[in-house]
């Protein structure tokens, strides 16, 4: 098996293990983060009803055109935080999706906190 497959399988295994403990409800939805090589995505999800309340990504026109850096991840965090606040959400559960809490994931989380989300 290649090294890339091993890394991906490791992340998915961590994600599954983490997901058993973290679950979003209507009162406290889950802020899910996905980081690809080119983009970063964030969603506020109510797992009870299976709906996405707010979302943001680096593909959007407000952020698009910039190369993916910690600054872009911060902008995405601000966007998802503001959209969640508009939807009436103030507290969330953070789901890093098996990624290390470092770099772009950490920048997104801190920007969402500054935007008013509590986790």
N, C-alpha and C positions, 0 to 999 in steps of 0.2 A: 504494500500500500504506500502511496506517496505521502510526503510530509504534509502537503496541503490538505489532503483528505483526513489525515490524522488530526490536524488542528481543527478542522471543521467538525469532525465527529466529537472531539473533546468539548468544543463549545456547545454543541447540541446536547451532549450528555449533562453538562453543567446547567444548561437552560432548563432541561426537563426536571432535574433535581430541584432547582430553584423555584420552578413554577408550582411544585407541590406545596410550598410554604407561602407563596405570594399569590393572592387572589384579589381582584378588584371587585368592589361592590358599588351599589348606587351611591352610597354615602362617601366611600373612599375608593375611587377607581384606580386603575393601574396605569402608571406612566411607563409605557414600553418603548425601549430604544433599540434601533437596529442600525448598525454601522457597516456599510459596505466599503469597498476600496474607493469608490467615487463619491458616495453620498451618505448622508446620515438622515434617519427618519425617526420621528417620535409620534406616539399616539397615546391619547388618554382613553382607556377602554373600560367599560362596565362589563365584567365577565358574567354577571348574573343574567343580563338580557342579551349579551353578545353584541353590543353596539359600540361604535367608536364615537366618543363625545367630541373630541378635538384632535386635530393632527397638524403636523408641519413637517416639511422636509427641505433639504438643500436644493431640490429641483424647482422650488417655487420661484416666481419672478422677483420676489423681494430679496432673495438670496442668490438666485441663479447667476452664473457668470463668474463667480469667485471660485478659486481653487479650494478644495476641501482642506480646511485647516481648523484649528481650535477656535478661531474667530467665527468661522461659518457655523460651527456647532453651537457656539454661544448665541448666534442670531436665531438659529432654529429653536433653541431652548427658550429664548425670549418670546418667539412667536407662539409656541405651544403653550407657554405659561399664560400669555395674554388671552389666547383663545379659550383656554380652560376657565379663566376668571370670567370671561364674558358668558360662558355657559353656566356659571354659578358654582364652579368647583374650586375649593380652596385647599383641600387636603387630598393627597394621592399616595399610593404605594409605588415605590420606584422599582422597576424591573429592568435591569441592565442587560438582560437577554444573553447571559453567558459571557459577555465581554468584560474585560478587566475595568474596574472603576479608575480610569486613568486617561489622560489626554482628552480626546473629543467627547467621550462619554461623560467624563467628569465636568468638562466645560458646559455641556448641555444641561447637566443636572444643576450646576451652580447658577446658570442663567435662568433656569426655570424657577429656582428658589427666589432669586432677585425679582422675578416677575410677579411673585406673590404666592406661588404654590408652596405648601408646607408638607415636607416629608423627611 
